[in-house]
Amino acid sequence: MENTPPLPSPIANADSLPYWNAARERRLLIRKCTACEALHFMPRYLCPVCWSDHLEWIDSKGTGEVHSFTIIRRAPISAFAARSPYVVALIELDEGPRMMANIIGEDALSVRIGDRVSVTFEERGDGAMVPQFNRMPA
């Protein structure tokens, strides 16, 4: 049996540290601007709508639907080769923001646009967790 390299762990910065700490607790956080009420994902310092720095973290329900996806059949690095083929999807969370993540599970390759999905967390060593998604039954 061949040794499979470990998957990369997330690298937190000042803007994303609360997000990754929540992921360790199996919680999916998104940002809310307290100036304009916009919800957004990717952890950042300024609201992408009004440019305010008055932001707070809120818990996402962790459900949404597949907006778009692709199936990766040739891994970009050796750590992902054992998982090929795998799905990378643009998930539209029920709260509105969109985020990129993998669709995982036995039926991942059957994914379709519009499929309902729910968050799950994939361990990446040292307690680090990465939000991924599973398809929900129709």
Secondary structure as the mmCIF struct_conf table of DSSP 4:
data_model
#
loop_
_struct_conf.conf_type_id
_struct_conf.id
_struct_conf.beg_label_comp_id
_struct_conf.beg_label_asym_id
_struct_conf.beg_label_seq_id
_struct_conf.end_label_comp_id
_struct_conf.end_label_asym_id
_struct_conf.end_label_seq_id
HELX_LH_PP_P HELX_LH_PP_P1 GLU A 2 PRO A 10
TURN_TY1_P TURN_TY1_P1 ALA A 14 SER A 16
HELX_RH_AL_P HELX_RH_AL_P1 LEU A 17 ARG A 24
TURN_TY1_P TURN_TY1_P2 GLU A 25 ARG A 26
STRN STRN1 LEU A 29 CYS A 33
TURN_TY1_P TURN_TY1_P3 THR A 34 CYS A 36
STRN STRN2 LEU A 39 HIS A 40
BEND BEND1 MET A 42 MET A 42
BEND BEND2 TYR A 45 LEU A 46
TURN_TY1_P TURN_TY1_P4 PRO A 48 CYS A 50
STRN STRN3 LEU A 55 ASP A 59
STRN STRN4 THR A 63 ILE A 72
BEND BEND3 ARG A 74 ARG A 74
BEND BEND4 PRO A 76 ILE A 77
HELX_RH_AL_P HELX_RH_AL_P2 SER A 78 ALA A 81
TURN_TY1_P TURN_TY1_P5 ALA A 82 ARG A 83
BEND BEND5 PRO A 85 PRO A 85
STRN STRN5 TYR A 86 LEU A 93
TURN_TY1_P TURN_TY1_P6 ASP A 94 GLU A 95
BEND BEND6 GLY A 96 GLY A 96
STRN STRN6 ARG A 98 ILE A 104
BEND BEND7 GLY A 105 GLY A 105
TURN_TY1_P TURN_TY1_P7 GLU A 106 ASP A 107
HELX_RH_3T_P HELX_RH_3T_P1 ALA A 108 SER A 110
TURN_TY1_P TURN_TY1_P8 ILE A 113 GLY A 114
STRN STRN7 ARG A 116 GLU A 123
BEND BEND8 GLY A 125 GLY A 125
TURN_TY1_P TURN_TY1_P9 ASP A 126 GLY A 127
STRN STRN8 MET A 129 ARG A 135
HELX_LH_PP_P HELX_LH_PP_P2 MET A 136 PRO A 137
#
